[in-house]
Amino acid sequence: MSIDPALLEIFACPQCHAPLRETADELVCTSSDCGLAYPVRDGIPVLLIDEARRPA
């Protein structure tokens, strides 16, 4: 998976509005207080709080 860098710059966590970073199959919130991980399905980020994985 590879999100266009221009898009990644404008994506923000829907919960806390912190920037997101790309991992192998998720976009992860960079805030240490939040840390939600949003799935990417078929190359499309699913930026819905209800679909996010909570930090361990």
VENZI-V61513 format. One record per residue. SS is DSSP state (H for helix, E for strand, C for the rest). Layout:
{{SS} {SS}}
This chain:
{{C} {C} {C} {C} {H} {H} {H} {H} {H} {H} {C} {E} {C} {C} {C} {C} {C} {C} {E} {E} {E} {E} {C} {C} {C} {E} {E} {E} {E} {C} {C} {C} {C} {C} {C} {C} {E} {E} {E} {E} {E} {C} {C} {E} {E} {C} {C} {C} {H} {H} {H} {C} {E} {C} {C} {C}}
